């Protein structure tokens, strides 16, 4: 779970960098970068953190 | 209108512009020094001190020449900028004291020695790592710092070609401040100023992992952050790396703009703090078995608010000092930058205080302090590019954002952050980076260009949407790269030596088990149930 989360979070960064070559329009780049940010946040909050909470110390 | 017209008529006609008269060595030689007899009697009003006799002469046989005067003017400019940058760097160094007492005050008395020692030794640990390798990675390829006389030895950046454009990745000159000709007066000034910034980022992390972080793991983690994590992103933003060149290479505004480090310093620190807090887990008693958070209050609000004031004072070094000079290249903006800094801090304090007052019925002291810091963090990136109204709006939003973020981190993510470092520095660092892309008013002019692109930094509200895209790419790099890098590094440290102390040590308080000495040995400390006010 943690490894998948790390990959998804990093994928958002890759998407933002790819925006530089996928289009030259400002709006197009803005859309892709925002999509990259959403992917990174999903990876961080939705996957990595959620996975860690499953084994949180307060559950034991 | 009539009065204005009569005043205009009363003005004498402007004289015709006179042709410039060249100054020769003969003219210079005609300038007489003060009378020696008068000088011997003292100079109470300062009128005789600092005259032609103080200008260095290059060749004693020729006497004073125009060339000598020009060289003196150049050295005066660089000297002013050296002194400005060094003194503001000293102010930033003093922020370590502010961080230390804010964090210690927000922790329990049984961990006072441990929390203070982390804040104390992060200064030396970070500095060692940065001197050995971090500075070279960050600034080794910056390619000249005009305000400080050039610093030409910092001229080698490792570049990768991607999409047909050069992507600067890391610098290669400056190891030990000797390699590559970096034993240089200007390089030393750059090092001191950048070193204290790096240490600020490192000390943010000690807050989020306080009260349960193993001291040995803290040392290793801080060393790696000072050597690699911070310098890498700082190179991309400030050292001539690929983010700074988004403007020249891809037409995105003036490239990624982060005047004093909302992203480089605070978001890097805040996101690493988040990674650490997630890995070490919450303190014992912070959450019930159902996941409901308990408040674990700090032991000294006086320390906390005093520390906030020290930090606000140090911020006058952080932001205005980031011009790296007071003379030339539009550096008189330092007045505007200092005022923006204080206004945003004020607005942040008010924003947080009123939010807490309306939501919980009382103007919470620690959150008001965090609101002040949040405003300061948020204005750090835009301080050099926005006007006072923009600064107040940015600070006010930061003050409310820090409260919302603390609630989100505490209740939704269930990440235990004893001092609010993730929200103050992480969330508001990112907001500061974005705010440049919104509020930069296009009126700043630092020598006619920024990041190699002609013109002034201009945000979306003043007509340039592409600047916002550059800023957002910086934000995604922080979340998608810096967080991941920090998380993986600290997972490895966790696997090798363990990040968290034993439950027994945590319950006892870390002062004796980790440090061997109580912070307050003459006081009897009584345990209080978590959540009790």
Interface residues (C-beta under 8 A of the other chain):
Chain A: X2 X6 X9 X10 X11 X12 X13 X14 X15 X16 X17 X19 X20 X21 X24 X26 X27 X29 X30 X33 X34 X36 X37 X39 X40 X41 X43 X44 X45 X48 X49 X52 X53 X56 X57 X58 X59
Chain B: X162 X163 X246 X250 X251 X252 X278 X279 X281 X282 X284 X286 X287 X288 X289 X291 X413 X414 X415 X465 X466 X468 X469 X472 X473 X475 X476 X477 X479 X480 X481 X483 X484 X487 X488 X491
